[in-house]
Amino acid sequence: MSDMPADLKYTESHEWVRDNGDGTVTVGITDHAQDALGDLVFVELPEVGKTFAAKDACAVVESVKAASDIYAPLAGEVVSVNEALDGAPETINSDPYGEGWIFQLKLAGDNPAEGLLDADAYQQVVDEEG
């Protein structure tokens, strides 16, 4: 079983979302996703100021195995990116829920958790993928 903090929300496409309490959320990929990808070698960060609809591809992570799109979990504008990942993409492997965050969104909608999964529901998604 992957490490899944109960205070986060999750997507079926393996992003996690932390509500920052100020109309913004921090987004990264789950421990399960980084484990499936293997050693990350590159992260293409979204552009600050760019807006995305929920489920839009907005970033890319590349590993020695494959490249994978990262999707915006909610609609909003990118207000910050984790520039430290430019020189150290492996931070996502070692600390996916902490220093390995990818970007922050200023939410466009009123309900920050709309359509997101809690840890138990996300665990079911992971289990079904087997």
DSSP file (Angstrom, degrees, kcal/mol; ACC not computed):
  #  RESIDUE AA STRUCTURE BP1 BP2  ACC     N-H-->O    O-->H-N    N-H-->O    O-->H-N    TCO  KAPPA ALPHA  PHI   PSI    X-CA   Y-CA   Z-CA
    1    1 A M              0   0    0      0, 0.0     2,-0.1     0, 0.0     3,-0.0   0.000 360.0 360.0 360.0 132.8    0.0    0.0    0.0
    2    2 A S        -     0   0    0      1,-0.1     2,-0.4   121,-0.1   124,-0.0  -0.354 360.0 -95.8 -73.9 156.5    1.3    3.4   -1.0
    3    3 A D        +     0   0    0     -2,-0.1    28,-0.5     1,-0.0    29,-0.2  -0.629  48.1 177.7 -71.9 124.0    1.7    6.2    1.6
    4    4 A M        -     0   0    0     -2,-0.4   119,-0.1    26,-0.1   115,-0.0  -0.840  23.6-140.5-135.4  98.0   -1.5    8.4    1.3
    5    5 A P    >   -     0   0    0      0, 0.0     3,-1.2     0, 0.0   114,-0.1  -0.339  10.4-143.1 -57.3 131.3   -1.9   11.3    3.7
    6    6 A A  T 3  S+     0   0    0      1,-0.2   113,-0.3   112,-0.1   114,-0.1   0.687  94.5  65.5 -71.5 -18.4   -5.5   11.5    4.8
    7    7 A D  T 3  S+     0   0    0    111,-0.1    12,-0.3   112,-0.1    -1,-0.2   0.531  92.2  78.0 -83.3  -4.4   -5.5   15.4    4.7
    8    8 A L  S <  S-     0   0    0     -3,-1.2   111,-0.3    10,-0.1     2,-0.3  -0.584  71.9-134.8 -99.3 163.5   -5.0   15.5    0.9
    9    9 A K  E     -A   17   0A   0      8,-2.3     8,-2.6    -2,-0.2     2,-0.3  -0.800  23.8-155.6-110.2 160.7   -7.5   15.0   -1.9
   10   10 A Y  E     -AB  16 117A   0    107,-2.4   107,-3.4    -2,-0.3     2,-0.3  -0.887   9.8-138.8-137.1 161.1   -6.6   12.9   -4.9
   11   11 A T    >   -     0   0    0      4,-1.9     3,-1.6    -2,-0.3   105,-0.1  -0.824  29.7-117.5-115.5 160.4   -7.5   12.4   -8.6
   12   12 A E  T 3  S+     0   0    0     -2,-0.3    -1,-0.1     1,-0.3   104,-0.0   0.708 116.0  62.8 -67.5 -18.3   -8.0    9.1  -10.5
   13   13 A S  T 3  S-     0   0    0      2,-0.1    -1,-0.3    58,-0.0    58,-0.2   0.229 123.4-103.8 -92.6  14.2   -5.0   10.3  -12.7
   14   14 A H  S <  S+     0   0    0     -3,-1.6    16,-2.4     1,-0.3     2,-0.3   0.725  74.5 134.7  76.6  27.6   -2.8   10.2   -9.6
   15   15 A E  E     - C   0  29A   0     14,-0.2    -4,-1.9    18,-0.1     2,-0.3  -0.771  42.2-144.9 -94.9 152.0   -2.4   13.8   -8.6
   16   16 A W  E     -AC  10  28A   0     12,-2.6    12,-1.5    -2,-0.3     2,-0.4  -0.860   8.4-155.1-112.6 156.0   -2.7   15.0   -5.0
   17   17 A V  E     -AC   9  27A   0     -8,-2.6    -8,-2.3    -2,-0.3     2,-0.5  -0.994   6.0-166.2-134.8 126.4   -4.2   18.3   -3.9
   18   18 A R  E     - C   0  26A   0      8,-2.6     8,-2.4    -2,-0.4     2,-0.6  -0.965  20.9-136.4-112.6 121.2   -3.6   20.2   -0.7
   19   19 A D  E     - C   0  25A   0     -2,-0.5     6,-0.2   -12,-0.3    -2,-0.0  -0.656  11.4-162.4 -75.4 119.6   -6.0   23.0    0.1
   20   20 A N        -     0   0    0      4,-2.4    -1,-0.2    -2,-0.6     5,-0.1   0.511  33.6-123.2 -83.3  -4.6   -3.9   26.0    1.3
   21   21 A G  S    S+     0   0    0      3,-0.4     4,-0.1     1,-0.1    -2,-0.1   0.525  94.6  82.6  79.5   5.0   -6.9   27.7    2.9
   22   22 A D  S    S-     0   0    0      2,-0.5     3,-0.1     0, 0.0    -1,-0.1   0.089 119.2 -81.5-128.3  23.0   -6.5   30.9    0.9
   23   23 A G  S    S+     0   0    0      1,-0.4    84,-2.6    83,-0.1     2,-0.3   0.494 105.1  97.7  88.0   3.5   -8.2   30.0   -2.4
   24   24 A T  E     - D   0 106A   0     82,-0.2    -4,-2.4    52,-0.0    -2,-0.5  -0.863  54.5-157.9-120.3 158.8   -5.1   28.2   -3.7
   25   25 A V  E     -CD  19 105A   0     80,-2.2    80,-2.4    -2,-0.3     2,-0.4  -0.968  13.8-134.3-130.8 151.0   -4.1   24.6   -3.8
   26   26 A T  E     -CD  18 104A   0     -8,-2.4    -8,-2.6    -2,-0.3     2,-0.4  -0.873  25.9-160.6-102.3 139.5   -0.7   22.8   -4.1
   27   27 A V  E     +CD  17 103A   0     76,-3.1    75,-3.1    -2,-0.4    76,-1.6  -0.942  21.9 143.5-126.8 141.4   -0.5   20.0   -6.6
   28   28 A G  E     -C   16   0A   0    -12,-1.5   -12,-2.6    -2,-0.4     2,-0.3  -0.865  47.4 -87.0-152.0-172.8    1.9   17.0   -7.0
   29   29 A I  E     -C   15   0A   0     71,-0.4   -14,-0.2   -14,-0.3   -15,-0.1  -0.812  46.9-105.4-106.0 152.8    1.8   13.4   -8.0
   30   30 A T     >  -     0   0    0    -16,-2.4     4,-2.5    -2,-0.3     5,-0.2  -0.179  24.0-111.4 -73.9 163.8    1.2   10.6   -5.6
   31   31 A D  H  > S+     0   0    0    -28,-0.5     4,-2.2     1,-0.2     5,-0.2   0.885 120.7  55.1 -58.6 -39.8    3.6    8.2   -4.1
   32   32 A H  H  > S+     0   0    0    -29,-0.2     4,-2.3     2,-0.2    -1,-0.2   0.922 108.8  47.7 -59.5 -44.7    2.0    5.5   -6.2
   33   33 A A  H  > S+     0   0    0      2,-0.2     4,-2.2     1,-0.2    -2,-0.2   0.926 112.3  46.9 -65.6 -45.7    2.5    7.4   -9.4
   34   34 A Q  H  X S+     0   0    0     -4,-2.5     4,-1.9     1,-0.2    -1,-0.2   0.883 112.6  51.3 -65.7 -35.3    6.1    8.2   -8.7
   35   35 A D  H  < S+     0   0    0     -4,-2.2    -1,-0.2    -5,-0.2    -2,-0.2   0.907 110.5  48.2 -65.9 -41.7    6.8    4.6   -7.8
   36   36 A A  H  < S+     0   0    0     -4,-2.3    -2,-0.2     1,-0.2    -1,-0.2   0.862 113.5  48.1 -66.0 -36.1    5.1    3.4  -11.0
   37   37 A L  H  < S-     0   0    0     -4,-2.2    28,-0.6     1,-0.2    29,-0.3   0.846  98.5-152.4 -73.7 -33.9    7.1    5.9  -13.1
   38   38 A G     <  +     0   0    0     -4,-1.9     2,-0.3    -5,-0.2    -1,-0.2  -0.543  54.8   5.0  89.3-162.1   10.5    5.0  -11.5
   39   39 A D  S    S-     0   0    0     -2,-0.2    25,-1.5     1,-0.1     2,-0.3  -0.383  75.3-137.3 -63.6 116.8   13.4    7.4  -11.3
   40   40 A L  E     +G   63   0B   0     -2,-0.3    23,-0.3    23,-0.2    50,-0.1  -0.562  27.4 173.1 -78.1 137.2   12.3   10.9  -12.5
   41   41 A V  E     +     0   0B   0     21,-3.0     2,-0.3     1,-0.3    22,-0.2   0.506  63.2  19.7-119.6 -11.5   14.9   12.6  -14.8
   42   42 A F  E     -G   62   0B   0     20,-1.6    20,-3.1    47,-0.1     2,-0.4  -0.973  52.4-163.1-160.9 142.8   12.9   15.7  -16.0
   43   43 A V  E     -G   61   0B   0     -2,-0.3     2,-0.8    18,-0.2    18,-0.2  -0.992   9.6-155.5-130.0 124.7    9.9   17.8  -15.0
   44   44 A E  E     -G   60   0B   0     16,-3.3    16,-1.9    -2,-0.4    -2,-0.0  -0.881  23.6-152.8 -97.3 107.3    8.2   20.2  -17.5
   45   45 A L        -     0   0    0     -2,-0.8    14,-0.1    14,-0.2    58,-0.1  -0.439  16.5-107.7 -80.5 151.0    6.5   22.8  -15.2
   46   46 A P        -     0   0    0      0, 0.0     2,-0.4     0, 0.0    -1,-0.1  -0.336  41.6 -96.9 -70.9 162.5    3.4   24.7  -16.2
   47   47 A E    >   -     0   0    0     11,-0.1     3,-1.9     1,-0.1    31,-0.3  -0.677  36.5-114.9 -83.8 129.2    3.8   28.4  -17.0
   48   48 A V  T 3  S+     0   0    0     -2,-0.4    31,-0.2     1,-0.2     3,-0.1  -0.413 103.3  28.0 -61.2 134.9    2.9   30.8  -14.2
   49   49 A G  T 3  S+     0   0    0     29,-3.1    -1,-0.2     1,-0.4     2,-0.2   0.191  90.8 124.1  96.8 -15.4   -0.1   32.9  -15.2
   50   50 A K    <   -     0   0    0     -3,-1.9    28,-2.8    28,-0.1    -1,-0.4  -0.561  52.2-141.8 -79.6 142.1   -1.5   30.2  -17.4
   51   51 A T  E     -E   77   0A   0     26,-0.2     2,-0.3    -2,-0.2    26,-0.2  -0.808  16.8-171.0-106.4 147.9   -5.1   29.0  -16.7
   52   52 A F  E     -E   76   0A   0     24,-2.8    24,-2.3    -2,-0.3     2,-0.2  -0.972  19.7-130.5-134.5 147.6   -6.3   25.5  -17.0
   53   53 A A    >   -     0   0    0     -2,-0.3     3,-2.0    22,-0.2    19,-0.3  -0.590  53.4 -77.3 -84.3 158.9   -9.7   23.7  -16.9
   54   54 A A  T 3  S+     0   0    0      1,-0.3    -1,-0.1    -2,-0.2    21,-0.1  -0.346 120.5  18.4 -57.2 137.0  -10.0   20.7  -14.6
   55   55 A K  T 3  S+     0   0    0     17,-3.7    -1,-0.3     1,-0.3     2,-0.2   0.466  89.2 139.5  77.2   6.1   -8.4   17.6  -16.2
   56   56 A D    <   -     0   0    0     -3,-2.0    16,-2.9    16,-0.2     2,-0.3  -0.589  62.5-111.8 -73.2 139.9   -6.3   19.7  -18.7
   57   57 A A  E     + H   0  71B   0     -2,-0.2    14,-0.3    14,-0.2     3,-0.1  -0.596  50.3 159.3 -67.4 130.0   -2.8   18.4  -19.2
   58   58 A C  E     +     0   0B   0     12,-3.2     2,-0.3     1,-0.3    13,-0.2   0.529  53.7  17.7-134.4 -13.0   -0.6   21.1  -17.7
   59   59 A A  E     - H   0  70B   0     11,-1.5    11,-3.1   -13,-0.1     2,-0.4  -0.944  61.0-138.8-152.9 169.4    2.8   19.6  -16.9
   60   60 A V  E     -GH  44  69B   0    -16,-1.9   -16,-3.3    -2,-0.3     2,-0.4  -1.000   5.2-163.0-137.9 138.5    5.0   16.6  -17.8
   61   61 A V  E     -GH  43  68B   0      7,-2.6     7,-2.9    -2,-0.4     2,-0.4  -0.979  12.3-160.8-116.7 137.3    7.2   14.3  -15.7
   62   62 A E  E     +GH  42  67B   0    -20,-3.1   -21,-3.0    -2,-0.4   -20,-1.6  -0.953  10.2 178.7-119.9 136.2    9.7   12.1  -17.4
   63   63 A S  E     -G   40   0B   0      3,-3.2   -23,-0.2    -2,-0.4   -25,-0.1  -0.647  50.0 -93.7-119.8-179.5   11.4    9.0  -16.0
   64   64 A V  S    S+     0   0    0    -25,-1.5   -26,-0.1    -2,-0.2   -24,-0.1   0.714 127.3  42.7 -67.1 -18.2   13.9    6.5  -17.3
   65   65 A K  S    S-     0   0    0    -28,-0.6     2,-0.3     1,-0.3    -1,-0.2   0.860 124.5 -28.5 -93.3 -42.9   10.8    4.5  -18.3
   66   66 A A        -     0   0    0    -29,-0.3    -3,-3.2     2,-0.0     2,-0.4  -0.973  52.4-104.3-165.4 167.7    8.3    6.9  -19.8
   67   67 A A  E     -H   62   0B   0     -2,-0.3     2,-0.4    -5,-0.3    -5,-0.2  -0.886  35.5-168.6-105.4 144.7    6.9   10.5  -19.9
   68   68 A S  E     -H   61   0B   0     -7,-2.9    -7,-2.6    -2,-0.4     2,-0.1  -0.997  18.6-125.1-138.7 133.4    3.6   11.1  -18.2
   69   69 A D  E     -H   60   0B   0     -2,-0.4     2,-0.4    -9,-0.2    -9,-0.3  -0.455  17.4-144.0 -71.5 147.3    1.2   14.1  -18.4
   70   70 A I  E     -H   59   0B   0    -11,-3.1   -12,-3.2    -2,-0.1   -11,-1.5  -0.953  19.0-147.7-109.3 133.7    0.2   15.8  -15.2
   71   71 A Y  E     -H   57   0B   0     -2,-0.4   -14,-0.2   -14,-0.3   -17,-0.1  -0.792  19.1-110.6-108.1 144.5   -3.4   17.1  -15.2
   72   72 A A        -     0   0    0    -16,-2.9   -17,-3.7    -2,-0.3   -16,-0.2  -0.583  24.6-155.5 -67.2 122.7   -4.9   20.1  -13.5
   73   73 A P  S    S+     0   0    0      0, 0.0     2,-0.3     0, 0.0    -1,-0.2   0.768  75.6  13.3 -73.6 -23.6   -7.1   18.6  -10.7
   74   74 A L  S    S-     0   0    0    -21,-0.1     2,-0.2   -20,-0.1   -22,-0.1  -0.938  93.0 -88.0-144.5 161.5   -9.3   21.7  -10.6
   75   75 A A  S    S+     0   0    0     -2,-0.3    33,-2.3   -21,-0.1    34,-0.6  -0.533  71.3 101.1 -73.8 139.0   -9.8   24.8  -12.8
   76   76 A G  E     -EF  52 107A   0    -24,-2.3   -24,-2.8    31,-0.3     2,-0.4  -0.986  65.7 -73.9 170.8-175.8   -7.6   27.7  -12.0
   77   77 A E  E     -EF  51 106A   0     29,-2.2    29,-3.1    -2,-0.3     2,-0.4  -0.900  42.6-117.0-110.0 133.6   -4.5   29.8  -12.7
   78   78 A V  E     + F   0 105A   0    -28,-2.8   -29,-3.1    -2,-0.4    27,-0.2  -0.565  38.0 168.6 -69.2 121.0   -1.0   28.7  -12.0
   79   79 A V  E     +     0   0A   0     25,-2.4     2,-0.3    -2,-0.4    -1,-0.2   0.561  62.9  13.2-110.3 -14.1    0.4   31.1   -9.4
   80   80 A S  E     - F   0 104A   0     24,-1.2    24,-2.8   -33,-0.1    -1,-0.3  -0.977  57.1-162.5-160.4 146.8    3.6   29.2   -8.5
   81   81 A V  E     - F   0 103A   0     -2,-0.3     2,-1.5    22,-0.2    22,-0.2  -0.949  33.8-111.5-129.4 154.5    5.8   26.4   -9.7
   82   82 A N    >   +     0   0    0     20,-2.3     3,-2.0    -2,-0.3     4,-0.3  -0.645  34.9 179.4 -86.7  86.1    8.4   24.4   -7.8
   83   83 A E  G >  S+     0   0    0     -2,-1.5     3,-1.6     1,-0.3     4,-0.5   0.704  71.1  76.0 -63.7 -20.2   11.5   25.6   -9.7
   84   84 A A  G >> S+     0   0    0      1,-0.3     4,-0.9     2,-0.2     3,-0.7   0.759  83.5  67.8 -61.5 -23.1   13.8   23.4   -7.5
   85   85 A L  G <4 S+     0   0    0     -3,-2.0    -1,-0.3     1,-0.2    -2,-0.2   0.737  82.2  75.0 -70.2 -21.0   12.6   20.5   -9.6
   86   86 A D  G <4 S+     0   0    0     -3,-1.6    -1,-0.2    -4,-0.3    -2,-0.2   0.900 111.6  25.2 -56.1 -41.1   14.4   21.9  -12.6
   87   87 A G  T <4 S+     0   0    0     -3,-0.7    -1,-0.2    -4,-0.5    -2,-0.2   0.548 135.6  33.4-100.0  -8.7   17.7   20.8  -11.1
   88   88 A A    ><  +     0   0    0     -4,-0.9     3,-2.0     1,-0.1     4,-0.2  -0.411  56.0 158.4-147.2  64.3   16.4   17.9   -8.9
   89   89 A P  T >  S+     0   0    0      0, 0.0     3,-1.7     0, 0.0     4,-0.4   0.767  71.7  74.3 -61.5 -23.6   13.4   16.1  -10.4
   90   90 A E  T 3> S+     0   0    0      1,-0.3     4,-1.9     2,-0.2     3,-0.4   0.622  73.1  83.8 -66.2 -11.3   14.2   13.1   -8.2
   91   91 A T  H <> S+     0   0    0     -3,-2.0     4,-2.6     1,-0.2    -1,-0.3   0.849  84.2  59.2 -57.8 -33.2   12.8   15.2   -5.3
   92   92 A I  H <4 S+     0   0    0     -3,-1.7    -1,-0.2    -4,-0.2    -2,-0.2   0.893 105.5  48.7 -63.2 -38.2    9.4   13.9   -6.4
   93   93 A N  H  4 S+     0   0    0     -4,-0.4    -2,-0.2    -3,-0.4    -1,-0.2   0.910 118.4  38.1 -65.9 -41.8   10.6   10.3   -5.9
   94   94 A S  H  < S+     0   0    0     -4,-1.9    -2,-0.2     1,-0.2    -1,-0.2   0.765 136.2  13.6 -85.3 -25.2   12.0   11.0   -2.5
   95   95 A D    ><> +     0   0    0     -4,-2.6     5,-2.3    -5,-0.2     3,-1.3  -0.415  65.5 163.6-149.1  65.2    9.3   13.4   -1.1
   96   96 A P  T 3 5S+     0   0    0      0, 0.0   -67,-0.2     0, 0.0    -3,-0.1   0.776  81.5  41.1 -62.5 -27.3    6.2   13.3   -3.3
   97   97 A Y  T 3 5S+     0   0    0    -69,-0.1    -5,-0.1     4,-0.1   -67,-0.0   0.425 125.9  27.9-100.5   1.1    4.0   15.0   -0.7
   98   98 A G  T X 5S+     0   0    0     -3,-1.3     3,-1.4    -7,-0.2    -3,-0.1   0.361 131.3   3.9-121.6-106.0    6.5   17.5    0.6
   99   99 A E  T 3 5S+     0   0    0      1,-0.3    -7,-0.1    -8,-0.1    -8,-0.1   0.623 119.6  72.2 -65.3 -12.5    9.4   19.1   -1.3
  100  100 A G  T 3 < +     0   0    0     -5,-2.3   -71,-0.4    -9,-0.3    -1,-0.3   0.228  65.3 133.6 -89.9  14.8    8.3   17.3   -4.4
  101  101 A W    <   -     0   0    0     -3,-1.4   -73,-0.3   -73,-0.1   -16,-0.1  -0.264  41.8-158.2 -59.1 155.3    5.2   19.4   -5.0
  102  102 A I        -     0   0    0    -75,-3.1   -20,-2.3     1,-0.4     2,-0.3   0.846  53.9 -18.6-108.2 -49.1    4.9   20.6   -8.7
  103  103 A F  E     -DF  27  81A   0    -76,-1.6   -76,-3.1   -22,-0.2     2,-0.4  -0.974  49.5-126.5-155.2 168.0    2.7   23.7   -8.9
  104  104 A Q  E     -DF  26  80A   0    -24,-2.8   -25,-2.4    -2,-0.3   -24,-1.2  -0.965  20.4-156.8-122.1 140.2    0.1   25.8   -7.1
  105  105 A L  E     -DF  25  78A   0    -80,-2.4   -80,-2.2    -2,-0.4     2,-0.7  -0.927  15.5-141.1-115.8 138.0   -3.3   26.9   -8.6
  106  106 A K  E     -DF  24  77A   0    -29,-3.1   -29,-2.2    -2,-0.4   -82,-0.2  -0.898  42.9-119.2 -89.6 118.9   -5.5   29.9   -7.7
  107  107 A L  E     - F   0  76A   0    -84,-2.6   -31,-0.3    -2,-0.7   -32,-0.0  -0.279  23.2-162.9 -69.7 142.4   -8.9   28.2   -8.0
  108  108 A A  S    S+     0   0    0    -33,-2.3   -32,-0.2     4,-0.0    -1,-0.1   0.707  72.3  59.6 -90.6 -24.3  -11.5   29.5  -10.4
  109  109 A G  S    S-     0   0    0    -34,-0.6    -2,-0.0     2,-0.1   -35,-0.0  -0.401  80.1-122.3-103.0 178.5  -14.4   27.7   -8.8
  110  110 A D  S    S+     0   0    0      1,-0.2    -1,-0.1    -2,-0.1    -3,-0.0   0.733  95.0  64.1 -90.8 -25.9  -16.0   27.9   -5.3
  111  111 A N    >   -     0   0    0      1,-0.2     3,-1.6     2,-0.0    -1,-0.2  -0.811  59.1-173.9-108.1  97.0  -15.8   24.2   -4.3
  112  112 A P  T 3  S+     0   0    0      0, 0.0    -1,-0.2     0, 0.0    -4,-0.0   0.740  84.6  46.5 -63.7 -22.4  -12.1   23.2   -4.0
  113  113 A A  T >  S+     0   0    0      2,-0.1     3,-2.3     3,-0.1     2,-0.1   0.398  77.4 137.2-100.1   4.8  -12.8   19.5   -3.4
  114  114 A E  T <  S-     0   0    0     -3,-1.6     3,-0.1     1,-0.3    -3,-0.0  -0.284  81.2  -1.1 -58.3 123.7  -15.4   19.1   -6.2
  115  115 A G  T 3  S+     0   0    0      1,-0.3    -1,-0.3    -2,-0.1     2,-0.2   0.478 103.7 125.0  79.7   1.9  -14.7   15.8   -8.1
  116  116 A L    <   -     0   0    0     -3,-2.3     2,-0.3  -105,-0.1    -1,-0.3  -0.598  54.8-126.1 -96.5 158.5  -11.7   14.9   -5.9
  117  117 A L  B     -B   10   0A   0   -107,-3.4  -107,-2.4    -2,-0.2     2,-0.1  -0.722  12.7-130.2-101.1 147.7  -11.2   11.6   -4.0
  118  118 A D     >  -     0   0    0     -2,-0.3     4,-2.6  -109,-0.2     5,-0.2  -0.392  42.7 -91.7 -82.9 175.9  -10.4   11.2   -0.3
  119  119 A A  H  > S+     0   0    0   -111,-0.3     4,-2.3  -113,-0.3     5,-0.1   0.874 125.9  50.6 -59.8 -40.0   -7.6    8.9    0.6
  120  120 A D  H  > S+     0   0    0      2,-0.2     4,-1.5     1,-0.2    -1,-0.2   0.922 111.9  46.4 -65.4 -43.8   -9.8    5.8    1.0
  121  121 A A  H  > S+     0   0    0      1,-0.2     4,-1.5     2,-0.2    -2,-0.2   0.892 112.7  50.4 -66.1 -39.0  -11.5    6.3   -2.4
  122  122 A Y  H  X S+     0   0    0     -4,-2.6     4,-2.4     1,-0.2    -1,-0.2   0.890 105.4  56.7 -65.9 -37.9   -8.0    6.9   -4.0
  123  123 A Q  H  X S+     0   0    0     -4,-2.3     4,-2.7     1,-0.2    -1,-0.2   0.877 104.0  53.9 -60.2 -36.4   -6.8    3.7   -2.4
  124  124 A Q  H  X S+     0   0    0     -4,-1.5     4,-2.4     2,-0.2    -1,-0.2   0.900 106.9  51.2 -63.7 -39.8   -9.6    1.8   -4.1
  125  125 A V  H  X S+     0   0    0     -4,-1.5     4,-1.6     2,-0.2    -2,-0.2   0.937 112.3  46.4 -60.3 -47.0   -8.5    3.3   -7.5
  126  126 A V  H  X S+     0   0    0     -4,-2.4     4,-1.1     1,-0.2    -2,-0.2   0.919 112.3  50.2 -61.5 -45.0   -4.9    2.1   -6.8
  127  127 A D  H  < S+     0   0    0     -4,-2.7     3,-0.3     1,-0.2    -1,-0.2   0.879 108.0  53.0 -62.9 -38.6   -6.1   -1.4   -5.7
  128  128 A E  H  < S+     0   0    0     -4,-2.4    -1,-0.2     1,-0.2    -2,-0.2   0.826 104.8  54.6 -67.7 -30.7   -8.3   -1.7   -8.9
  129  129 A E  H  <        0   0    0     -4,-1.6    -1,-0.2    -3,-0.2    -2,-0.2   0.781 360.0 360.0 -70.4 -25.8   -5.2   -1.0  -11.0
  130  130 A G     <        0   0    0     -4,-1.1    -3,-0.1    -3,-0.3    -1,-0.1   0.438 360.0 360.0  52.5 360.0   -3.5   -3.8   -9.2
